[in-house]
């Protein structure tokens, strides 16, 4: 514990620094000021030992104003040492100082400084805080408390025990006892929960406990929800508002904790022990083998005049594994503390009911809920769920996958996923995000059809003209690369279709098939990039190392090793590192995980590195072609082939870089719909790009096609027109149109390919809480 965290003093002033530990041990302590070291004086207060140092500005620093960093070093008897966090000291001219306090220090107007609560002027109160941080601001000539997260001694003790328990090797033995103590202690100090620091600390405690990987019994769940009941009491709601104003996500954090804990609940009986409190109720059941029963639960909160029903049809219940627990928790006051919708104009107007299951859902699922319709507030009811991934992962209401039906005094919500539900009351039309999703799906599938047809056409064209266009080694290797690029992208697109057939709305129908589809999509998309890299390296080799030559067979071995070997290694390592923990794929789509493991980087990083390498190669090659060295002149056929490779790389690489520039923007939450639409368009039509710029733009391919498919009469006319100088193909190097096109694009380059997965991440990290918007 250090004091101060930050402070200001006059240029000729002084300040006391101290570093404290809870237990007095035999430490050697020194203070470091920039590069200077000073011994520390020791003070003992009960069990707490503090080491102090009096900083004298005049004798240590030579100029002002400036900033100084101070550290304290602790060294034990075994000569092991640790360094404290940095303490910042600002030296300011004396005439700028207006606020002065013997404990807080001095400061100029508008200055904001943090201070540990135990060392603040709040520590003189009867209930002295021992944890947290208080922030002061200099207003006029007085220090005012801007934000206080101070934690009282009893709750701070509970927080420290929770942190120790989360790292303990005997968690299963300690957690039940701790939960009971937490419930009793929280009830005793309920009056202290009204401070933001204490409330935030209890939420952090519940969050820590919900991550402990053990099975939860009914008694543990009772004690957990007893604590939740205390912090959701109506007198505490004003404190929640303060936390909201501080832009914290404690309400979303609390909901997530309850969901995780209820998901770990296990019961030996077919019925889960019901729990009822003023501010929270829980009902549930266990699926037994044999003939499963439909899931139906009802919640009534008479004090709040709110009620709700939850139902899951028998046909959906029987798809769950035997001994699966279904648990629903309902909150009457949580609607008040959860944020408004993302547009800030709609508000929750019902119970918040969260339903969880203890085992992963692998089949299509539908849940039906009925909420009381509060007509007095007006507006249009809208069924929503709490989506943890919205608003930079602080959470927000989302209506995707939910359908609303108003029936007199009740609102019926039918949703295809388990999340935390409620009802929003809104005067607006349905969520526009659903329209965007439909638009992106339409673009993706139409583009995918064009892409597959274009790639198939590219392979057919290459097969037809193969003998005519592979007469020299450079041209041969170029067309080897083009064929493998087209084939890899074609197979990747086919696997994408397979992946889409094994996903229904938010859930994957077959987990094994999903893993296989993700692996092959990852592998073949990477292969497209690595074959593009092979094309670029071949161009670099043929033009820069002209005097060095290698056989066709050696070049093919290197090309196939690079084109398929490297992607295979990356794909295998990715699946091997993540699948054992079941975090290889996304929760609701067959594609690389982003939220839990950042496995998507195993595709994005190699792809973008290849784009940069190919762009560099293109610049080098263009420079070499424009300024050839003596003797660096390949024969005419080789030179034509090199030009064709340069053109292909020159057009496709910028498209590739541009596509994934937009693709990276779509990874982050809250990105504009424009990024999603442009990325989907560029991504979906890659096969067409390869057909046009990788295949048909080649003059030799055009000539071979004309020669192959011309009839004898057309051939005669073609010969005559050739004598008149008018037979040049429209895309040939010598045609007027092509000359301008080639002058513009023929000397820069790259290639483009990416994944069709653009919309699946929007539904990741959803909760199990539903409600109504108003």
N, C-alpha and C positions, 0 to 999 in steps of 0.2 A: 504494500500500500504506500503510495507516494503522495506527497503534498509539497507544492501545488502541482496540479496537472499543467496549468499555465498561469503565469502571473506577469505583471508589469511593474517596473520600478523606475524612479528617476535615474538619469545618467550617473549621478553621484550617490545613489542610494544603496540600500542593502536589503537582503531578504533571506529568511530562514528556509532551508530545504530539509525535509525529513523523509526517511524511508522506514516503514514499520513492518514487523512480522508478529504473528499471533503468539509465538512461543519464543522465549529467550534461550538462544543457543550460543555456542562459542563460535561466533562469526568474526571474521576480519572484514571491515566495511570501509570502502573509500568512495569519495565522490569525484566524478570526472566532469570537468567543465571544458568543453572543446577538447583540446589536447592536454590540458593540465589536470593533475590528480591531487586531491586533498584528503587528509584523514578525517574520519567522522567521530563525533562525540556520541556517547550512548546514554539513553534515558530509559528507565524501566518503569512501567506503570502496570502493576499486577503481573499478569502473564505476558503482556504485550511489551515488546522492546522496540524503541524507536532510535534511529541513528540520524543525527542532525549535522547540518553544515551551514554556517553563516556566510552567505555570498556578499562580498564587498566589491561593488562595481569599480570603484576608483582604483583599487589595487590589482584588479584582474584584467579588465578590458581597457583598451587604449583609445577607442573611438565610439561615438554614439550619434544617432540611434543605431541599434543593431539587435539581432536575435541571438540568443545563446541557448544551447541544449545542454541539459545537466542529467547525468545518470549516476546511480549508485551501484557499486559492485560488491556482491557478497561472496566471500571465500570461506569454505568450511575447513575443518581440520585435515581432511583428505586432499586439500588444495584444489578442490573443484569449485568453480565459480559460476555465478549467474549475474546478469545485468538487468536492472529494472527498466520499466518503460521510460521513454524520454519525458523529462520535465522541461517545458518551454518557458524561457524568460525573455521578456521584451524590455529593452532599455529605451526609454522615451524621454524627450526633453521635459523638464519639470513644468514649463508653462502650459503644456498640453493636458496636464492631469487635472481632473475635476472631481473624481470619485475617490474617496479614501476610506478604508476600513481596516482595522487592525488584524482581522481574520481573513477577509477576502483579498485585501491588498488595494492597490491603486489602479486607476485606469482613465483613459481619455473617453470623451463622449462617444457612445455607440459601441464601445468595446464589449465583447462577449467572452466570458471565460467559464470553463467547467471546473468543478471542484468536487472531490469525494465528499459525500454527505457526512461521514464521520469526522471530517476536518472542517466542516462549514459552521456558520453561526447558528444553523438549525440544531446542532448537537447539544446546545445548552437547554433545549426543551426537555420536559419530563420524559417523553417517549423518544429518547435520543436515537436517531437512525444510525445504523452501522453499515449499511450497504447502499449501493446506487450512487448516482451522480446528480448534482444540482448545477444548473446553469444560471449565471448572473449576467445582467446587462447594465452598463453604466448609462443612466438616464438623468440628464442634468448633473446634479452633484451627488446622486444617491445610487447605490447598487440595488437593483430590483431583481427578484427571482423570475426568470423567464421560463424555466422548465425545471420541474423537480421529479426525479425518479427515485427518491430516497425510500429505503426499505427498513422497516422496523426490525429490532433484534430477533423477535420470535420467528417472523417470516423469513428473514435472512438466514437464520439457522436451518429452517426447513429447506430453503433453496440450496444451501451448501450440502446438506445431507442428500438431496435429490441428485446433485451433480456427482457426488461420491458413489451413490447407488447405481447410476447409469454406467459407471466404469467398474463396478464390483464383479468379481468372479462368482459370487453367490447371490445373484439377483433374485433367483426364484425363491430363496428363503427370506430375503429381506423385504421384498416388495409388499407382500400382504400386511406385514406389521407396519411398514411405513405408511401405507394407504390409510390404515386405521388411525394412526397418529395424526396424519394430515387432516383427516376429516374432523377429528376431535379438536385439534388446534385451530383450524380455520373457523370452526363454529365459535370457539371461545374469543377469538380476536376479530370477529366479524366487523366490529366498529372500525378497525384499522384498515380494512380492505378498501375503505372509501378514498384512500390516497392512490394516485396513479401508479406510484412506484410499487406499492404492495400488491395492487391488482395485477400489474404486469408481471411481478415475480411469481404469483400463484399460477398465472397462465403459462409461464415458462416451466414451472414445476410439472404441471399436467402434461405439457408437451414432452418433457424429458421422460416422464413415466410411460407415456404411450409408445415410446420407441423401444422399451425394454422387451426383448424377444421371448416372452413366456406366455403360456396359456392363462387366461383370466377366468376365475370362477365367479359365482354370483355374489359372494361376500365382497370380493375385491371391486366388482362393478358397483355395488351399493355404496361403498366408501368413496369411490371415484366420483360418482354422480352426486353424492352428498356435498362434496366440495364444489362441484359445478353449480349446484343449487344455491350455495351461498353467494358466489360471485355474480350470479345472474339475478339476484334479488332486486326489486324495483328501486330501493334507495341507492343502489350501486350504479344504476343506469347513467346518472349524471357523470360519474367518474369515467364510464366507458366513452361518453361524449368527449371528455377531455383527451383521452387516448386517441380518439378519431381525429381531433383537431391537431394532434401532434403527428398525424399521418403515419401511425403505426398500424400493423395488421394483426393486432392481438385477437380481434373477434374471429377473423378467419383462422388464426392459429388455434384458438379454442375449439372451433368446429372440427378442424382436422384432427385434433387430439382425441376428441370424443369418438370420431369415426374409427380411428386406428384402434382405440381401446375396445370398442364394441365389436370390431372385427375379430379380435382375439378371444372373445368370450366363448366358452365351451360349457355345455351342460350335459349331465348324464341322462336327464329326463327328456321327454319329448317336448315339454313346455319349459320355456325360460322363465325364471322367477320374475314376476313383474315388479317394477320399482316406481314409486309415485312420490313426488315432491311438489312443492308449490310451483317451482320454476322449471322442472324437468320430469318427464315420465319415460319409462322404457317398457316395451313389450317385445316378445319374440317367441320363436319356436325352433325346434330341431327336426330336420328331415330324417325320418327313419326309413329303412328299406321296407319294401312292400308296397302298399297303396298309399301314396302321399296325399295329404289333405291340402286344400287351398289355404293360402296365408291371408288372414283377415285380422286387423287390429283396429281398435277405436280409442281415441284420446279425447278427454274432456277436461278443460281447465275452467272451472266455474268462476274463479276470481277474475279471470281475464275475459270471460264470455267468448271463449274460442274453442273450437272442436275440429277434429279431423279424423278421417278413416284412411287406412292403407289396405290394399288388396293385391295379391298376386295369384293369377289363375293356376289351377291344378296342372295344366299342360306345361306351364313354365316351371312350376315347382318340381315336377318329376324329372326335369333336365338337370337338376342339381345333384351333386354327389350325396350319398348317404352320410348321415351325421353332420351335415352342413347346418350351421346356425344362421337363422335370419333374425336380425335384431333391428327394431325401429326405436329411435329416440326422438321425442317431440319437445319443443321449446316454445313457450308462449312469449317470452321477452327477447329472444335472440333477434327477432325481426327488427327491433329498435336499434341494435348495436351493429348489425351488419350494414355495410355501406350501401348507399343507393346504387341503382344500376349505373352502367358505365357512362351514360349520358347525363347522369346527375339529376334527372327530373322525375324518375319513378321511384316508388318506395314499397317495401314489403308490407303486406296487409293481412297476414294470417299467421298460423303456426308455422314454424320451420320444422319439418320432419325429415330425419335422415335415416335411410334404411341401408344396412350393410349385410353382406354374406361372408361367411368365414372362409369359403373356398372360391377360387377364381372361376368366373363365369365364362364358359366357352361356347354357349349357344345363344341364339337370339332371345332377348329378355324384354318383358314389358311389365310395368308396374302401374297400378291405377290408384289415385288418391283423390279424396274428396275433402274440400276445405269449406269453411263457412264463408259465405259471400257477404262482406261488409259493405252494403250498398250506401251507407251514410257518407262514405268518403268519395263516392262518385267514381268516374273513370271506367276504363275497360279492363277487366281482369285478364291476366296473362300468366300462364304457368311457367315457372322458371326453376333452374337449379343453380347451385353455387359452384362456379367454375374457378378453381384455385389458380388457373394459369392466366387469368385476365389481369389487366392493370399491373403489368410487370410482376406477376405472381403474388400480388397482394389479394387477389380474388375479386369476383364480381358476379352479378346475376346474369344468367344466359338462358335463352329459351330454345336452344337447338335440341331437336329430338323430342319435344314436348308438344302436346296438342290440348287445347283448352275448349271446354264445353260448359256454358253457363246454364244451370238448371234451377231457376228460382232463387232460393236462399243458399244454394250451394254452387261450388265451382268444381267440376270434375277434370282432373289432370291425368292424361295418359302419356307415359314417357317410355322410351325404349332403352333406358339405362338407369342404373342405380346411382343417384346422387342426392345431395341435400336439397330438398324441394321447398318451395313456398309459392306465393302468388304475388305478382307485381300488378298494381293498378295503373294502367297507362292509357292516355287518350290517343296514342299513336297506333299506326298499323303494325303488323307483325315485324319481328326483328329483321332488318335488312341484311344482316349477315347470312341468313339462310338463302336469300336471293343470290348473294355473292358466291356461296358455295355451289349452288346449282349452275351458275354461269361458268365457274371454274371447271366443274365436272364436264359440262358440255364441251368446252374448249379442249379439255384433256382428251376426251374420247374421240372427238372428231379429228383432232390433230394426230392422235395415235393411229387411227385408220389410215390417214394420209401418209404417216411416217412408215408404217408397215408396208403399204403398197409401193412407196417410193424405194424403200430398201430392197424389196423383192425385185423391182424393176432394175435397180442398180446391179444386183447380182446377175440377172438375166443378161443385161447389156454387157457386163464384164465377160460372161461366158461366151457370148456371141463374137465379141471382138478380141478375145484373148490372144489368139495367134498373131493378129495384125498389130497389136500394140505392145507386145513384149519381146521385141527383137533385140534390144540391148539390155544389159544387166540393170542399169538404173531404172529404166521403164518397167522391167520385170518386177523389181522389188517395190516400186511405187504401187503397181497394181495389186501385188500381194498384200500390201498394207491397206489399200482401199477396200479390197474384198473382205478382209478380216474386220475392218472397222464397221462395214455395213452388216456383216454377219453377226458381229457381237451386239450391235445395237438392235438388230432384228430379234435376236434371242432374248435380250433384255426386255424389249417391248412385249414379247409373248409372255414372259414371266410376270410382267406387270399386270397383264390381263388375268393370269392365273391368280395373282395376289388379290385382285379386286373381286374375284368370284368367291374367295374364302373369307370375305369380310362382310358383315351385315351391320350397317349403321355404326355403332360404337364398339362392336365386339367381334373378335376373331372366331370363326367357326371351328377351325382346326389348327391347333397350336403348332403341331409338327409341320404341317404343310406351310404354315406361315413362316416358320423359321427357314425352311428350305427355299421358299420363294424369295425371302429377304436375302439369303446367302447368294443365290444365283443372280438376282438383280444387282446386288453390290458387285459381284465378281464380273459380270459382263459389262456393266457400265464403266468399271475401272479398266476393263480390257479395251474399250473404245479409246479411252484417254491414253493408255500406254501404247496402243498401236499408233495413235497420232504422234506420240513422242518418238516412236520408232521411225516414223516417216520424217520427222524433223531431224533426228540424229543422222539418218541416212543422207539427207540433203547436205547436212553439215560435213559429213565424212567425204562425200563424193566431190564436193566443191573445194574444201579446204585442204584435204589430204589427197591431191590428185596423183601424186607420184606413188602413193601406197595403194596397192590393190589386193583384194581378197576374193576367194572363190565364191560362187553363187551359193553353194551349200553351206559355207561358214556363215554367210550373211543371213541365210534363212534360219539357221539354228539360233543365232543371236537375236533375230527379230522375233521368233516364236517364244524364246525364253523371256524376252522383255515384255512382249505383248500379252502373254498368258501366265508366265511364271510369277512375275511380280504381283499382279492382281490376285493370284491364287494364294500367295503367301500372306498378303494383307488381309484378305477375306477370311482365311483360316485362323489367323491370329485374333482377328476381331471377334469371330463367333466363339473361339475357344476361351477368350478372356471374359466374355460377358454372358454367354448362354448358361453356364453352370449356376449363375445367380438369377437367371430368368429376366435379364435386363438387356437382352440383345435386340429385341424388337420393341416397337411402341405398343402401348396398351391397347390402342384402338386401330392399328394399321400395321400392315406387313412392310415395314421399312425400318431402317436403323434408328435406335433409340437416341433421343437428344436430352431429355430432361434428367434421366437418372445417371447415365454413363457417358454422354457426349460421344457415343459410338459413331454418330454421323460424321464426326471429324475424320474417321478412317476413310471416308470417301472424299470429303471436301478438301482436305489438306493435299493429298496426292494430286487431285484434279487441278487445283489452282497452281501448285508448283509446276505441273506440266505446262499449263498455259503460259506461265512466266518464262519457262525454259524455251518453249517454241517461239515466243515473241522475240527473245534474245537471239535465237538462231536465225530468225528471219532477218533481223537487222544486220547480223554479221554476213549473211549470204548476199543480201542486197548490196552491201558495201563491196563485197568481193566481186560481184558481177559487174558493178559499175566501174571498179578500179582494179582490174585483174593484174596480177604480178606477171613478170616475164615467165613464160612457159606454162602459166595457169590457164590454158585454153583447151577445154575438152572438145571432142569432135562435135559435129553439128547435131547428130542424133542425141548424144549425151546432153548437149546444151539445151535442146528442146525439152528433153525429159526433166532436166533440172528446173527449167522455167515452169513446166506444168506443176511440179511439186511445190515450187515457191508460190504459185498462184493458189493452189489448194490450201496450203497452210496459211497463206496471207489473208484469205477470206474467212476460213473456218475458225481460226484461232480467236480473232476479235469477237465473233459471234459466241464462241464458247465462253470467253472471259466475261462478255456482257451478260450472258445468260446467268452465270453463277454469281455475278455481281448483284443482280436482282434476286437470285436464289438465297444468298446470304441474308439479304434484307428481310426475307419472309420468315426467317428462323425466329426473329425477335418478336415478342408480343407487342401488339398495338401498331404494327407496321401498316402502311397505307395499302388500301385495296389495289392501287395502281401497280405496286410491286408484285402482288400476287398474280394479277392479270397478265402483265408483261412477261413475267417469268414463265407462266403456264403457256403462253403463246410461243415464246422462243423454244421452250423445252419440248413442246408437243410436235413441232414441225422440223425436228432435227434430221429425220430421214430424208425429207425433201431437200434440206440444205446439202446433204451428202450426195444425193443424186445429181443435183444441179452443179455444185461447185467442186465436188470430188470426182465426178464421172463425166457428165455431159459437157463440162466446160473444156475438156481436153480436145484439142483440134484433131488429134489422131483418132480418137474415139468417134468424133463426128464424121470424119472421112470414112472410117471403117464401116460405120452404120449406113452411110449413104451408098457405099459400094456394095454392101451386103444385101440391101433391100431394094435397090434400084432395078426396075425391069429393063429389058434390053432396049426397048424404045426410049425409055427415060435416060438410059445410059448413053444412047446415041445423041439425044438432045443435050445431055449433060456435057458430052465431048465437044459438041458444037459451041455451046455457050461458054465452055472453058476457053476455046480459041478466041472468044470475044471478051474474055476477062471478066465474066459475070457469074462464075460458078462457085465462088467462095462461100462456104457455110456461114450461116448467120453468126455463129459463135467462134469462128476461126480467128486466128491471131491477126489475119490481114484484112478482115472485113471492117468497114468504117465504124460500125456499132461496137464491135468487139475491141477495136483498137482503143477507143475512148474508155471502154470498161476496163481493159487490161492496164491502160496507163494509170487509171485511178486505183485499181486493186491489185494489180499483178505483182507488186513489189513489197507487199506487206503481208503478214499472215498469221493464221491460226485455225483451230478447229473447235467445234462446239458439241458437247453432249452432256446431259445431266439427267437427274431423276425426275420422273413424273410426280413424285410425292410432294405435293404442295399444300394440301388442305387438311391432312390427317392430324397435324399437331394441334390444330385449333381446339380439339376436344380432349386433349390429354390433361391430366391433373385436375379432373373435375371431382367434386365432392359427392357426397350422398345426400345432401340437404336440398329440399325443395320447398318452395313457397309461392306466393302470388305477388306480382308487381302491381302497384297502383300509380 
